Amino acid sequence: RMQGLRWRYTRLPSQMEDTMSGEEGEEEEEEEETAPAPAPAPAPEDPVEPQLTEASQVLGASEIRQLSLHLPARVTGHPWSLVFCTSRDGFSLRSLYRQMEGHSGPVLLLLRDQDGQMFGAFSSSALRLSKGFYGTGETFLFSFSPQLKVFKWTGSNSFFVKGDLDSLMMGSGSGQFGLWLDGDLYHGGSHPCATFNNEVLARREQFCIKELEAWVLS
């Protein structure tokens, strides 16, 4: 009986067609099962809605939905946990590193500056102090201006993320950083860089941070 119901739901046949429902219904089900196989990722028109542990003060639901379509398949369906935010934890890079301890990542960094511009970065691993650059080619930068632009790894170098006590840098080349934040998480900068071939993420190359959030996706 369920099969009949499903048939009516999918095809809404006339009574005459109804007699053939069993046979064709099975064929249709087979097609349904085999068709999606080549694309395991959710289709853009039917994204898996990210589950946030609390509301973001930086991005709205529509921006979060758009951004989630560009995340690696391995994090799809994982909850977003707010590990650090400036409104709760203060404007301090050391606090950000402290809150990251015990997390392996990946991490989504969301920023809003004094112009109301929204931008940030996805890091394949947790943000931490490091001697050199770390991370993988999953790392990317993005901005909403106001449409979402995503700047993925170009393959030209591996300068993904580097954490100093007094600055956090993402993406580099020719002495410029795709995104850098200072130790008090107040001033930041963005320049085009070889790692991501990005545009300036904010409206200007130097900006002041109004709100910063770090979400762990695992």
Disulfide bonds with the S-S distance in Angstrom:
none
